[in-house]
């Protein structure tokens, strides 16, 4: 019998919006970072096979990568969603998957215009978002008696962006007592990681809710019960 030296949770992270303070994008003036926390067994037994089932129902093979923007705009591999009948079926399957999937969400939403109006020298939104999410992730893990090191997986975006992310994470981890608790890995998109694709579906609906809580938002309605912590700043 193998004695596990891992904790019970996997953590996948993704973001929505630009972390730069300028230029401004009035339609989405936020930076949203979301951590998706999944129990290892549920990830292996439900998340991965169910996501694969959806892919094989709508695509020739499983290599397509779910990306929220392409799904929302019906572009790229998801251009078939311009067909209303197929779109209805696809979203029913995707929503059912999201409802049945068991995961917790920790998210931070940085309101960039308010940040600049409030602080003379505002902190980088990425640094703020990472700080808030890791602080709350540590609290979550401690509450669940998970004291072993935890990997936080991010999807690679580009050399400059990845370096900024690594710097923000390393600064926080190295300057605190988190160094023995967390490891950050940046995973290439081509890896087709199911956890990162799930995280990709989470961040923007949370941002849309913060921008307009009264607007219809089916995705957020599904996520709401799974949100463990939502920090809106400032």
C-alpha positions as CSV (number, residue, x, y, z in Angstrom):
1,X,0.0,0.0,0.0
2,X,1.4,3.4,-1.0
3,X,1.4,6.0,1.7
4,X,0.4,9.4,0.1
5,X,2.7,12.3,0.6
6,X,0.4,14.7,-1.1
7,X,-2.5,16.7,0.2
8,X,-6.0,16.1,-1.0
9,X,-6.4,19.2,-3.2
10,X,-5.3,20.3,-6.7
11,X,-5.3,24.1,-7.4
12,X,-5.7,25.6,-10.9
13,X,-5.7,29.3,-11.6
14,X,-6.8,31.6,-14.4
15,X,-7.6,35.3,-14.9
16,X,-9.9,37.6,-16.8
17,X,-9.2,41.1,-17.9
18,X,-5.9,42.9,-18.3
19,X,-3.7,43.4,-15.3
20,X,-2.3,46.6,-16.7
21,X,-3.6,49.9,-15.2
22,X,-3.5,51.6,-18.6
23,X,-5.0,51.6,-21.2
24,X,-8.5,51.5,-19.8
25,X,-11.1,49.1,-21.2
26,X,-14.5,50.4,-20.1
27,X,-16.3,47.2,-21.0
28,X,-14.3,45.2,-18.5
29,X,-12.2,47.5,-16.2
30,X,-11.3,44.7,-13.9
31,X,-8.6,42.2,-13.2
32,X,-10.0,38.9,-12.0
33,X,-8.0,36.1,-10.6
34,X,-9.7,32.8,-9.7
35,X,-8.3,29.7,-8.0
36,X,-10.2,26.5,-8.6
37,X,-9.7,24.0,-5.8
38,X,-10.5,20.3,-6.5
39,X,-10.1,17.2,-4.5
40,X,-7.7,14.8,-6.2
41,X,-10.1,11.8,-6.3
42,X,-12.9,13.9,-7.8
43,X,-10.6,15.4,-10.4
44,X,-9.5,11.9,-11.5
45,X,-12.9,10.2,-11.3
46,X,-15.3,13.0,-12.5
47,X,-13.7,16.2,-13.8
48,X,-11.3,14.6,-16.4
49,X,-13.6,11.9,-17.8
50,X,-16.7,14.1,-17.9
51,X,-14.9,16.9,-19.7
52,X,-13.5,14.3,-22.1
53,X,-17.0,13.0,-22.7
54,X,-18.2,16.5,-23.7
55,X,-15.3,17.0,-26.0
56,X,-15.9,13.7,-27.8
57,X,-19.6,14.4,-28.2
58,X,-18.9,17.7,-30.1
59,X,-15.5,17.2,-31.6
60,X,-13.7,14.7,-33.8
61,X,-11.1,14.1,-31.0
62,X,-10.2,15.3,-27.5
63,X,-7.4,17.7,-28.5
64,X,-9.5,20.8,-28.6
65,X,-8.9,23.1,-25.6
66,X,-11.9,24.8,-23.9
67,X,-11.4,28.5,-23.8
68,X,-14.0,30.8,-22.4
69,X,-13.5,33.6,-24.9
70,X,-13.8,31.3,-27.9
71,X,-16.9,29.6,-26.4
72,X,-18.5,33.0,-25.6
73,X,-17.7,34.5,-29.1
74,X,-18.3,31.3,-31.1
75,X,-14.9,31.5,-32.7
76,X,-12.0,29.1,-33.5
77,X,-12.9,25.5,-32.7
78,X,-16.2,26.7,-31.3
79,X,-17.5,28.4,-34.4
80,X,-20.1,25.6,-34.7
81,X,-21.9,27.3,-31.8
82,X,-23.4,29.7,-34.3
83,X,-25.9,26.9,-34.9
84,X,-28.6,27.6,-32.3
85,X,-29.7,24.0,-31.9
86,X,-26.2,22.7,-31.3
87,X,-25.4,25.7,-29.1
88,X,-28.4,24.9,-26.8
89,X,-27.3,21.3,-26.5
90,X,-23.7,22.2,-25.9
91,X,-24.4,24.8,-23.2
92,X,-26.9,22.4,-21.5
93,X,-24.1,19.8,-21.3
94,X,-21.5,22.3,-20.1
95,X,-23.8,23.8,-17.5
96,X,-24.7,20.4,-16.2
97,X,-21.0,19.5,-15.9
98,X,-20.3,22.7,-14.0
99,X,-23.2,22.1,-11.7
100,X,-22.2,18.6,-10.9
101,X,-18.5,19.3,-10.6
102,X,-17.4,19.6,-7.0
103,X,-14.8,22.4,-6.5
104,X,-14.2,25.5,-4.4
105,X,-13.4,28.9,-5.8
106,X,-11.2,31.6,-4.3
107,X,-11.2,34.8,-6.3
108,X,-10.0,38.4,-6.2
109,X,-11.4,41.2,-8.3
110,X,-9.3,44.3,-8.7
111,X,-11.3,47.3,-9.8
112,X,-8.6,49.1,-11.7
113,X,-10.2,52.6,-12.0
114,X,-11.1,52.7,-8.3
115,X,-7.6,51.5,-7.5
116,X,-6.0,54.4,-9.3
117,X,-8.5,56.9,-7.9
118,X,-7.8,55.6,-4.3
119,X,-4.0,55.3,-4.2
120,X,-1.3,57.7,-5.3
121,X,1.0,54.8,-6.2
122,X,-1.3,51.8,-6.8
123,X,0.1,48.3,-6.5
124,X,0.2,46.1,-9.6
125,X,-3.2,44.4,-9.9
126,X,-1.5,41.0,-10.5
127,X,0.4,41.4,-7.3
128,X,-2.7,42.3,-5.4
129,X,-4.7,39.5,-6.9
130,X,-2.1,36.9,-6.2
131,X,-1.7,38.1,-2.7
132,X,-5.4,38.0,-1.8
133,X,-5.9,34.6,-3.4
134,X,-2.9,32.9,-1.8
135,X,-3.7,34.3,1.6
136,X,-7.2,32.8,1.4
137,X,-6.0,29.6,-0.1
138,X,-3.7,29.1,2.9
139,X,-6.7,29.7,5.2
140,X,-8.8,27.2,3.2
141,X,-6.0,24.5,3.4
142,X,-5.4,25.0,7.1
143,X,-9.1,24.7,7.8
144,X,-9.1,21.4,5.9
145,X,-6.0,20.2,7.8
146,X,-4.0,20.2,4.6
147,X,-0.5,21.1,5.6
148,X,1.6,19.5,2.9
149,X,3.0,21.6,0.0
150,X,0.4,22.6,-2.6
151,X,1.1,23.3,-6.3
152,X,-0.8,26.2,-7.9
153,X,-1.0,25.7,-11.7
154,X,-1.3,28.6,-14.0
155,X,-1.6,28.5,-17.8
156,X,1.3,30.0,-19.8
157,X,0.3,33.1,-21.7
158,X,3.5,34.6,-23.0
159,X,7.1,35.2,-21.9
160,X,6.6,38.7,-20.4
161,X,3.3,37.8,-18.7
162,X,4.7,34.6,-17.3
163,X,7.7,36.4,-15.9
164,X,5.5,39.0,-14.2
165,X,3.3,36.2,-12.8
166,X,6.3,34.3,-11.5
167,X,7.8,37.5,-9.9
168,X,4.5,38.3,-8.2
169,X,4.2,34.8,-6.8
170,X,7.8,34.4,-5.8
171,X,7.9,37.8,-4.0
172,X,4.9,36.8,-1.9
173,X,6.0,33.2,-1.2
174,X,9.6,34.1,-0.4
175,X,8.9,37.1,1.8
176,X,6.4,35.2,3.9
177,X,6.2,31.9,5.7
178,X,4.5,30.4,2.6
179,X,7.7,29.1,1.1
180,X,7.1,25.6,2.5
181,X,3.5,25.6,1.5
182,X,3.2,26.5,-2.1
183,X,4.9,25.9,-5.4
184,X,3.9,27.7,-8.6
185,X,3.9,25.9,-12.0
186,X,3.2,27.5,-15.3
187,X,1.8,25.0,-17.7
188,X,1.8,25.4,-21.5
189,X,-1.7,25.5,-23.1
190,X,-0.7,22.5,-25.3
191,X,-0.7,20.3,-22.3
192,X,-4.6,20.3,-22.6
193,X,-4.9,20.3,-18.8
194,X,-8.6,19.7,-17.7
195,X,-8.1,21.6,-14.5
196,X,-6.9,24.7,-16.3
197,X,-9.7,24.6,-18.7
198,X,-12.2,24.4,-15.9
199,X,-10.5,27.4,-14.2
200,X,-10.7,29.3,-17.5
201,X,-14.5,29.1,-17.4
202,X,-14.7,30.7,-14.0
203,X,-13.0,34.1,-13.8
204,X,-15.0,36.2,-16.4
205,X,-18.5,35.3,-15.0
206,X,-17.3,36.5,-11.6
207,X,-16.1,39.7,-13.1
208,X,-19.4,40.2,-15.0
209,X,-21.3,39.8,-11.7
210,X,-19.2,42.4,-10.0
211,X,-19.7,44.8,-12.8
212,X,-23.5,44.3,-13.0
213,X,-25.0,42.1,-10.3
214,X,-28.5,42.4,-11.7
215,X,-27.6,41.2,-15.2
216,X,-28.6,37.7,-16.2
217,X,-25.5,35.5,-15.6
218,X,-26.2,31.8,-15.7
219,X,-22.5,30.9,-15.3
220,X,-22.2,32.9,-12.1
221,X,-25.5,31.4,-10.7
222,X,-23.9,28.0,-11.0
223,X,-20.6,29.2,-9.5
224,X,-22.1,31.1,-6.6
225,X,-22.6,28.1,-4.3
226,X,-19.0,27.0,-5.0
227,X,-17.3,30.3,-4.1
228,X,-15.4,30.0,-0.8
229,X,-14.0,33.5,-0.9
230,X,-14.5,36.6,-3.1
231,X,-12.3,39.6,-2.5
232,X,-13.3,42.8,-4.3
233,X,-10.7,45.6,-4.0
234,X,-10.8,48.4,-3.4
